């Protein structure tokens, strides 16, 4: 399985936040060069997190959106201040 690095996550977050963002805008925002962003976008396509249309624009896939969500197995507990009993939130 391919590694999902912090750079890939940062780029994926940018596409999630602004779907019509350009690679140049992402490169400027992250302080990286455009060729690094381009290589990362190609890798995200291979991983299935981005798709590339005929015009060359990248779009998020459902797999990409689900990769940004926190794991569903994490539970959060709240304790009652009176009795100390745990409740899942």
C-alpha positions as CSV (number, residue, x, y, z in Angstrom):
1,X,0.0,0.0,0.0
2,X,1.3,3.5,-0.9
3,X,2.1,6.0,1.8
4,X,-0.3,8.8,2.4
5,X,2.2,11.6,3.4
6,X,1.5,15.0,5.0
7,X,2.1,16.7,1.7
8,X,-0.5,14.6,0.0
9,X,-2.9,15.3,2.8
10,X,-2.3,19.1,2.6
11,X,-3.0,19.1,-1.1
12,X,-6.1,17.0,-0.7
13,X,-7.4,19.4,1.9
14,X,-6.9,22.3,-0.5
15,X,-8.9,20.5,-3.2
16,X,-11.6,19.7,-0.6
17,X,-11.8,23.3,0.6
18,X,-11.7,24.9,-2.9
19,X,-12.6,22.5,-5.7
20,X,-11.5,24.8,-8.6
21,X,-8.0,25.7,-7.1
22,X,-5.0,25.6,-9.5
23,X,-1.8,23.8,-8.8
24,X,0.0,27.2,-8.9
25,X,-2.3,28.5,-6.1
26,X,-1.6,25.4,-4.0
27,X,2.1,25.7,-4.6
28,X,2.1,29.3,-3.5
29,X,0.0,28.6,-0.5
30,X,2.1,25.7,0.7
31,X,5.5,27.3,-0.2
32,X,6.4,24.5,-2.6
33,X,7.1,24.5,-6.4
34,X,4.5,23.6,-8.9
35,X,6.3,20.4,-10.1
36,X,6.1,19.0,-6.5
37,X,2.3,19.7,-6.4
38,X,1.9,18.2,-9.9
39,X,3.7,15.0,-8.8
40,X,1.6,14.8,-5.7
41,X,-1.6,15.3,-7.7
42,X,-0.6,12.4,-10.0
43,X,0.0,10.2,-7.0
44,X,-3.4,11.1,-5.5
45,X,-5.0,10.1,-8.9
46,X,-3.2,6.7,-8.7
47,X,-4.4,6.3,-5.1
48,X,-7.9,7.1,-6.2
49,X,-8.3,10.3,-4.1
50,X,-8.4,12.7,-7.0
51,X,-9.7,12.3,-10.6
52,X,-8.5,14.2,-13.6
53,X,-11.0,15.3,-16.3
54,X,-10.5,15.8,-20.0
55,X,-9.5,19.5,-19.5
56,X,-6.8,18.5,-17.0
57,X,-8.6,19.7,-13.9
58,X,-8.4,17.6,-10.7
59,X,-11.5,16.8,-8.6
60,X,-11.9,15.1,-5.3
61,X,-13.4,11.6,-5.3
62,X,-15.5,10.1,-2.6
63,X,-12.5,8.0,-1.5
64,X,-10.6,11.3,-1.1
65,X,-13.3,12.8,1.0
66,X,-13.5,9.7,3.2
67,X,-9.7,9.8,3.6
68,X,-9.9,13.2,5.3
69,X,-12.6,12.1,7.8
70,X,-11.5,10.9,11.2
71,X,-11.8,7.2,11.8
72,X,-15.2,6.0,12.7
73,X,-13.9,3.7,15.4
74,X,-12.9,6.5,17.7
75,X,-15.4,7.0,20.5
76,X,-15.7,9.9,22.8
77,X,-16.8,9.5,26.3
78,X,-18.4,12.0,28.7
79,X,-18.4,11.4,32.4
80,X,-21.4,12.4,34.6
81,X,-20.1,15.0,37.1
82,X,-22.3,13.6,39.9
83,X,-21.9,9.9,39.7
84,X,-18.9,9.5,37.4
85,X,-20.7,7.1,35.0
86,X,-19.4,7.1,31.4
87,X,-21.6,7.9,28.4
88,X,-20.6,7.7,24.8
89,X,-21.1,10.9,22.8
